[in-house]
Amino acid sequence: MASLMKSFVEVAPGSQFPIQNLPFGVFRPSNGASPRPGVAIGEFVVDLSVLADAGLFSGPVLASCFSQTSLNAFMALGRPAWKEVRSTLQKLLSADEPTLRDNDALRSKAIIPMSQVKMEMPAVIGDYTDFFSSREHATNTGTLFRSKENALPVNWLHVPIGYHGRASSVVISGTDIRRPRGQTSPPEGQKNPEFKASALLDFELEMAVFVGPGNKLGTTVSVDDAADHIFGFVIMNDWSARDIQKWEYVPLGPFLGKSFGTTISPWIVTMEALEPFMCAAPEQDPPALPYLTEKNRKTIDIPLQVALKPEGESKASVISNSNFKYLYWTVCQQLAHHTINGCNLKPGDLLASGTISGPDSGSLGSMLEMSMGGKKEIMLGHGGIRKFLKDGDEVIMTAVCQGDGFSVGFGECSGKVLPAL
């Protein structure tokens, strides 16, 4: 059983990166060498280009994938290749396999302490789509902007709503985010909008998937085949300027209130690593249309946490505990819907879940909801208060699945707010 597997690489109890995980990412060695693909295990990164050069993967195609500066070529190969590489890595890193364990020169070259690398974007993102798939979040925001009776848009229970985001401003965890400036609604009693730094800067707790094999223009991916097009998951923070968003979103939706920055965690956790945490997805009423009806409707139990650390504070305050399993629309439904009109997806495209909120006040995925649109104060553990983000605030998102004697995590998705220019 995978849960009983042990590695010769030292992995501390409770580590997010045991041999059962092996998430993929792209890193740059501290010696200034070019970025290259790797996997995380414990506090180390395994350099896949070194293993490929040593002939430890079958065939030249896989070897060439790991000589790239992104994971796009590997993503394009599809699930059989992903599973083969994962199986090979688990064997090479296992406690009773001598190939890497007993080869001192190869082992020291291939296994690098995380403290000696810099994480880079794992893929070249050609396109990025953000969905709106949490019923709780949609209801909470709809109540704020319309009324409790008309909280959900009339189409929400029938279609996975989404919008096309800005791929160029998706950044890796640890990247600072500059407070945006833009137009906001006219002040009370005035006719003209204001141009100013956003006063209502917010985060959105999300997860996102990287697309593997795509589909040709004019073709579709069925909902039951969609999982084979998903390479893996990351945590995502969809930073949002609520005052800019409110003024601009009618009639075409989010634009500058969203496109100034989107942060993702650096390690992509595969579907195979997440299989032990599959669970039933929320029941859908009314039933989805046939093209969105899944034969085996499942989602993933991924506990999520948001912490906020004000500038100058040594500790962060946990302000939300949510879970990916709350989403009404699954990632397979999202991907199938994205292609139903013949839209072509490509390897490395990013599809985000939308804000993930749960059923109670401690599981909300945005400050907009926590503060009820700015009417309520959010209490921090050190005695501070917030309604929205202040300059210097660092938002830290984490996700860790608890297995039988092991954990599967994603690392951190973090970013610090810088003052507006």
C-alpha positions as CSV (number, residue, x, y, z in Angstrom):
1,M,0.0,0.0,0.0
2,A,1.2,3.5,-0.9
3,S,0.5,4.7,2.7
4,L,3.1,2.2,4.0
5,M,5.9,3.3,1.6
6,K,9.1,4.7,3.0
7,S,11.9,6.6,1.4
8,F,15.6,6.6,2.0
9,V,15.4,10.4,1.8
10,E,14.8,11.7,5.3
11,V,11.2,12.9,5.6
12,A,10.1,14.4,8.9
13,P,6.8,13.2,10.5
14,G,4.0,15.4,9.3
15,S,5.9,16.6,6.2
16,Q,3.7,17.7,3.3
17,F,6.0,16.0,0.9
18,P,6.4,12.3,1.7
19,I,6.9,9.7,-1.0
20,Q,3.1,9.4,-1.3
21,N,3.0,12.9,-2.7
22,L,5.9,13.7,-5.0
23,P,4.5,17.0,-6.5
24,F,6.0,18.5,-9.6
25,G,7.5,22.0,-9.9
26,V,10.2,24.0,-11.6
27,F,13.2,25.2,-9.7
28,R,16.4,27.1,-10.2
29,P,19.6,25.9,-8.4
30,S,21.4,28.6,-6.4
31,N,24.4,28.3,-8.6
32,G,22.6,30.3,-11.3
33,A,21.9,27.3,-13.6
34,S,18.8,27.4,-15.8
35,P,15.4,26.4,-14.3
36,R,14.5,22.7,-14.6
37,P,11.7,20.3,-13.5
38,G,11.8,18.6,-10.1
39,V,9.7,16.9,-7.5
40,A,9.6,17.6,-3.8
41,I,10.3,15.0,-1.1
42,G,10.7,16.0,2.5
43,E,13.0,19.1,2.6
44,F,14.6,18.2,-0.7
45,V,14.1,18.7,-4.4
46,V,14.8,15.8,-6.9
47,D,16.3,17.2,-10.1
48,L,14.5,15.3,-12.9
49,S,17.0,16.4,-15.5
50,V,19.8,14.6,-13.7
51,L,17.7,11.4,-13.5
52,A,16.8,11.7,-17.2
53,D,20.5,12.2,-18.1
54,A,21.3,9.1,-16.1
55,G,18.9,7.1,-18.3
56,L,16.5,6.3,-15.4
57,F,13.3,7.2,-17.4
58,S,12.2,5.1,-20.3
59,G,12.6,6.6,-23.8
60,P,13.9,9.8,-25.2
61,V,10.6,11.6,-25.1
62,L,10.5,11.7,-21.3
63,A,14.2,12.6,-21.1
64,S,13.6,15.5,-23.4
65,C,10.7,16.7,-21.2
66,F,12.9,17.1,-18.2
67,S,15.5,19.1,-20.1
68,Q,12.9,21.9,-20.5
69,T,12.5,25.0,-18.4
70,S,8.8,24.3,-17.8
71,L,6.5,21.3,-17.3
72,N,4.4,22.0,-20.4
73,A,6.0,19.3,-22.6
74,F,5.5,16.7,-19.8
75,M,1.9,17.9,-19.2
76,A,1.2,17.3,-22.8
77,L,2.1,13.6,-22.7
78,G,-1.0,12.6,-20.7
79,R,-1.9,10.3,-17.8
80,P,-0.1,7.1,-18.8
81,A,3.3,9.0,-19.0
82,W,2.5,10.9,-15.7
83,K,1.8,7.6,-13.9
84,E,4.9,5.9,-15.4
85,V,7.1,8.7,-14.1
86,R,5.5,8.8,-10.7
87,S,5.9,5.0,-10.4
88,T,9.5,5.2,-11.4
89,L,10.2,8.0,-8.9
90,Q,8.5,6.1,-6.1
91,K,10.7,3.1,-6.8
92,L,13.9,5.1,-7.1
93,L,13.2,6.9,-3.9
94,S,12.0,4.0,-1.9
95,A,14.0,2.8,1.1
96,D,14.8,-0.7,-0.4
97,E,15.9,0.5,-3.9
98,P,19.7,0.8,-4.3
99,T,19.9,2.6,-7.7
100,L,19.9,6.1,-6.3
101,R,20.4,5.3,-2.6
102,D,23.8,3.7,-3.0
103,N,25.2,5.8,-5.8
104,D,26.8,8.7,-3.8
105,A,27.8,10.8,-6.8
106,L,24.4,10.6,-8.5
107,R,22.4,11.0,-5.3
108,S,24.3,14.2,-4.3
109,K,23.8,15.7,-7.7
110,A,20.1,14.7,-8.0
111,I,18.8,15.4,-4.5
112,I,19.2,19.1,-3.5
113,P,18.1,20.8,-0.2
114,M,15.1,23.1,-0.8
115,S,17.1,25.8,1.0
116,Q,19.4,25.8,-2.0
117,V,16.9,26.4,-4.8
118,K,14.4,29.1,-5.9
119,M,11.0,28.0,-7.1
120,E,9.9,29.3,-10.5
121,M,6.6,29.2,-12.4
122,P,5.9,25.5,-13.1
123,A,4.4,26.1,-16.6
124,V,4.1,28.7,-19.3
125,I,0.4,29.6,-18.9
126,G,-1.2,30.3,-22.2
127,D,-4.6,31.0,-20.9
128,Y,-6.3,31.3,-17.5
129,T,-10.0,30.9,-16.6
130,D,-11.5,31.5,-13.2
131,F,-14.8,29.9,-12.3
132,F,-17.5,30.8,-9.7
133,S,-18.3,27.3,-8.3
134,S,-18.9,27.7,-4.6
135,R,-22.6,27.9,-3.8
136,E,-21.9,29.4,-0.4
137,H,-19.7,32.2,-1.9
138,A,-22.1,32.9,-4.7
139,T,-25.0,33.1,-2.2
140,N,-23.0,35.3,0.3
141,T,-21.9,37.8,-2.4
142,G,-25.3,37.8,-4.1
143,T,-27.0,38.6,-0.8
144,L,-24.6,41.6,-0.3
145,F,-25.1,43.0,-3.8
146,R,-28.8,42.1,-4.4
147,S,-30.9,40.4,-1.7
148,K,-31.2,37.1,0.1
149,E,-34.2,36.2,-2.1
150,N,-32.2,36.9,-5.3
151,A,-28.8,35.9,-4.2
152,L,-28.0,33.3,-6.9
153,P,-28.2,34.4,-10.5
154,V,-30.9,32.5,-12.4
155,N,-28.4,30.5,-14.3
156,W,-26.1,29.6,-11.4
157,L,-27.5,26.1,-10.6
158,H,-27.4,25.2,-14.3
159,V,-24.0,26.3,-15.6
160,P,-20.5,26.6,-14.2
161,I,-20.0,30.4,-14.6
162,G,-16.5,31.6,-15.3
163,Y,-14.5,34.4,-16.9
164,H,-11.2,34.6,-18.7
165,G,-8.4,36.1,-16.5
166,R,-5.0,37.5,-17.2
167,A,-2.3,34.9,-17.6
168,S,0.6,37.3,-17.7
169,S,0.0,38.4,-14.0
170,V,-0.2,34.9,-12.5
171,V,2.9,34.8,-10.2
172,I,4.6,32.2,-8.0
173,S,4.2,32.2,-4.2
174,G,6.3,34.7,-2.4
175,T,5.9,37.4,-5.0
176,D,4.9,40.8,-3.6
177,I,1.6,42.3,-4.9
178,R,1.3,46.0,-5.6
179,R,-1.9,47.7,-4.5
180,P,-3.7,48.6,-7.7
181,R,-5.1,52.0,-8.7
182,G,-8.2,52.5,-10.8
183,Q,-11.6,54.0,-11.2
184,T,-14.1,53.5,-8.4
185,S,-17.8,54.4,-8.0
186,P,-18.7,58.1,-7.7
187,P,-18.7,59.3,-4.1
188,E,-22.2,59.8,-2.6
189,G,-23.7,63.0,-4.0
190,Q,-21.3,63.2,-7.0
191,K,-21.7,62.1,-10.6
192,N,-18.1,61.4,-11.7
193,P,-16.1,58.3,-10.6
194,E,-12.9,58.7,-8.6
195,F,-9.4,57.5,-9.7
196,K,-7.4,56.3,-6.7
197,A,-5.6,53.4,-5.0
198,S,-8.0,50.6,-4.1
199,A,-9.3,50.9,-0.5
200,L,-11.0,47.5,-0.6
201,L,-8.2,45.1,-1.4
202,D,-9.1,41.5,-0.8
203,F,-7.9,37.9,-1.3
204,E,-9.9,35.0,-2.7
205,L,-9.1,31.5,-1.4
206,E,-9.1,29.2,-4.5
207,M,-7.6,26.1,-6.0
208,A,-6.6,25.7,-9.6
209,V,-5.8,22.9,-12.0
210,F,-3.2,22.7,-14.8
211,V,-4.5,21.3,-18.0
212,G,-2.5,18.4,-19.5
213,P,-3.4,17.2,-23.0
214,G,-5.7,19.7,-24.6
215,N,-8.3,19.4,-27.3
216,K,-8.4,20.5,-30.9
217,L,-10.4,23.6,-31.8
218,G,-14.0,22.6,-32.6
219,T,-13.9,19.5,-30.4
220,T,-15.1,18.8,-26.9
221,V,-13.9,16.9,-23.8
222,S,-16.6,14.8,-22.1
223,V,-17.2,15.2,-18.4
224,D,-16.3,11.6,-17.8
225,D,-13.0,12.0,-19.7
226,A,-12.1,15.3,-18.2
227,A,-10.0,13.9,-15.4
228,D,-7.5,12.6,-17.9
229,H,-6.9,16.1,-19.0
230,I,-6.0,17.4,-15.5
231,F,-2.3,17.3,-14.6
232,G,-2.7,18.4,-11.0
233,F,-3.7,21.0,-8.5
234,V,-2.2,24.2,-6.9
235,I,-3.5,26.6,-4.3
236,M,-4.5,30.0,-5.7
237,N,-5.1,33.5,-4.4
238,D,-7.1,35.6,-6.8
239,W,-6.3,39.0,-5.4
240,S,-9.3,41.4,-5.9
241,A,-9.8,45.1,-5.7
242,R,-13.5,45.2,-4.7
243,D,-14.1,48.9,-5.2
244,I,-12.6,48.8,-8.8
245,Q,-14.4,45.5,-9.5
246,K,-17.8,47.0,-8.3
247,W,-17.5,49.9,-10.7
248,E,-16.3,48.1,-13.8
249,Y,-17.9,44.7,-13.8
250,V,-21.2,45.7,-15.5
251,P,-21.8,44.5,-18.2
252,L,-18.7,42.4,-19.1
253,G,-17.5,41.2,-15.7
254,P,-14.1,41.3,-13.9
255,F,-11.2,43.2,-15.6
256,L,-8.7,45.5,-13.8
257,G,-10.1,44.7,-10.4
258,K,-8.6,41.2,-10.9
259,S,-5.8,41.3,-13.4
260,F,-3.2,43.0,-11.3
261,G,-2.1,39.8,-9.6
262,T,-2.9,36.1,-9.1
263,T,-0.7,34.0,-6.9
264,I,-0.2,30.2,-7.1
265,S,1.7,27.7,-4.9
266,P,4.8,26.3,-6.6
267,W,4.2,22.6,-6.3
268,I,1.6,20.8,-8.5
269,V,0.0,17.9,-6.6
270,T,-1.1,15.2,-9.0
271,M,-4.5,13.5,-9.3
272,E,-2.8,10.2,-8.3
273,A,-1.5,11.7,-5.1
274,L,-5.0,12.9,-4.2
275,E,-6.8,9.7,-5.0
276,P,-6.9,8.6,-1.3
277,F,-8.9,11.7,-0.5
278,M,-11.7,11.4,-3.0
279,C,-15.2,11.8,-1.6
280,A,-18.7,12.4,-2.7
281,A,-19.5,15.7,-4.3
282,P,-22.5,17.9,-3.2
283,E,-25.8,16.7,-4.6
284,Q,-27.0,18.9,-7.5
285,D,-30.6,20.0,-7.6
286,P,-31.9,20.5,-10.2
287,P,-29.9,17.8,-12.0
288,A,-27.2,19.1,-14.3
289,L,-27.8,18.9,-18.1
290,P,-26.7,15.6,-19.7
291,Y,-23.3,16.9,-20.9
292,L,-22.5,17.9,-17.3
293,T,-23.8,14.8,-15.6
294,E,-21.0,12.6,-14.2
295,K,-21.3,8.8,-14.0
296,N,-19.1,8.8,-10.9
297,R,-19.6,12.2,-9.3
298,K,-16.6,12.7,-6.9
299,T,-14.6,15.6,-5.5
300,I,-11.6,15.8,-3.2
301,D,-11.4,16.4,0.6
302,I,-8.7,19.1,0.7
303,P,-8.7,21.1,4.0
304,L,-7.7,24.8,3.3
305,Q,-6.5,27.5,5.6
306,V,-5.9,31.2,5.3
307,A,-3.7,33.2,7.6
308,L,-2.9,36.9,7.7
309,K,0.3,38.4,9.0
310,P,0.4,42.2,9.4
311,E,3.7,43.9,8.8
312,G,5.9,43.9,11.9
313,E,4.1,40.9,13.5
314,S,6.0,37.7,14.0
315,K,2.9,35.4,13.9
316,A,0.1,35.1,11.4
317,S,-3.5,34.9,12.5
318,V,-5.7,32.1,11.0
319,I,-8.9,33.7,9.7
320,S,-10.4,30.9,7.6
321,N,-10.6,27.1,7.5
322,S,-12.4,25.9,4.4
323,N,-12.4,22.8,2.2
324,F,-12.3,22.1,-1.5
325,K,-15.0,19.5,-1.2
326,Y,-17.6,22.3,-0.7
327,L,-17.6,23.3,-4.4
328,Y,-20.9,22.7,-6.1
329,W,-19.4,22.4,-9.6
330,T,-16.5,19.8,-9.8
331,V,-13.3,20.4,-11.8
332,C,-14.4,17.8,-14.3
333,Q,-17.7,19.7,-14.9
334,Q,-15.7,22.9,-15.2
335,L,-13.3,21.5,-17.8
336,A,-16.1,19.8,-19.8
337,H,-18.2,23.0,-19.9
338,H,-15.1,25.0,-21.0
339,T,-14.8,22.9,-24.1
340,I,-18.5,22.3,-24.9
341,N,-18.6,25.2,-27.5
342,G,-15.5,23.8,-29.2
343,C,-13.0,26.0,-27.2
344,N,-9.5,24.4,-27.4
345,L,-7.5,24.0,-24.2
346,K,-3.7,23.6,-24.3
347,P,-1.1,22.0,-22.0
348,G,-0.3,24.5,-19.2
349,D,-3.6,26.3,-19.2
350,L,-4.9,27.2,-15.8
351,L,-8.5,26.6,-14.6
352,A,-9.3,28.1,-11.2
353,S,-12.2,27.0,-8.9
354,G,-13.4,30.4,-7.8
355,T,-13.6,31.4,-4.2
356,I,-14.1,28.5,-1.9
357,S,-16.4,29.3,1.1
358,G,-18.0,26.8,3.4
359,P,-21.3,26.7,5.3
360,D,-20.2,28.6,8.5
361,S,-18.6,31.9,9.3
362,G,-15.2,30.4,10.0
363,S,-15.0,28.9,6.5
364,L,-15.4,32.0,4.3
365,G,-13.0,32.4,1.4
366,S,-12.8,36.2,1.2
367,M,-12.7,39.3,3.4
368,L,-15.7,40.7,1.4
369,E,-17.8,37.9,3.0
370,M,-16.1,37.9,6.4
371,S,-16.6,41.7,6.8
372,M,-20.1,41.6,5.2
373,G,-19.0,44.1,2.6
374,G,-17.1,46.2,5.2
375,K,-19.8,46.4,7.8
376,K,-18.2,44.0,10.3
377,E,-14.7,43.8,11.8
378,I,-12.5,40.8,11.3
379,M,-10.6,40.1,14.5
380,L,-6.9,39.0,14.3
381,G,-5.2,36.9,16.9
382,H,-2.8,39.7,18.1
383,G,-5.6,42.1,18.8
384,G,-5.7,43.8,15.4
385,I,-8.7,44.2,13.3
386,R,-9.4,44.3,9.5
387,K,-12.2,44.8,7.1
388,F,-9.9,44.6,4.0
389,L,-6.2,44.3,3.5
390,K,-3.7,47.0,4.5
391,D,-0.3,47.7,3.0
392,G,2.3,45.3,4.5
393,D,-0.2,42.5,5.1
394,E,0.9,39.1,4.1
395,V,-1.7,36.5,3.1
396,I,-0.6,32.9,3.5
397,M,-2.8,30.0,2.2
398,T,-2.1,26.3,2.9
399,A,-3.7,23.0,2.1
400,V,-2.9,19.7,3.7
401,C,-4.7,16.3,3.2
402,Q,-4.3,13.9,6.1
403,G,-3.8,10.3,5.1
404,D,-3.2,7.1,7.0
405,G,0.1,7.9,8.6
406,F,1.1,10.5,6.0
407,S,0.2,14.0,4.8
408,V,-0.1,15.4,1.3
409,G,0.4,19.1,1.0
410,F,0.9,21.9,-1.5
411,G,3.4,24.1,0.3
412,E,2.5,27.8,0.7
413,C,0.6,30.2,-1.5
414,S,1.7,33.6,-0.1
415,G,2.0,37.2,-1.1
416,K,2.6,40.5,0.6
417,V,0.8,43.8,-0.2
418,L,3.0,46.7,-1.3
419,P,1.7,50.3,-1.3
420,A,0.2,51.7,-4.5
421,L,2.6,53.6,-6.8
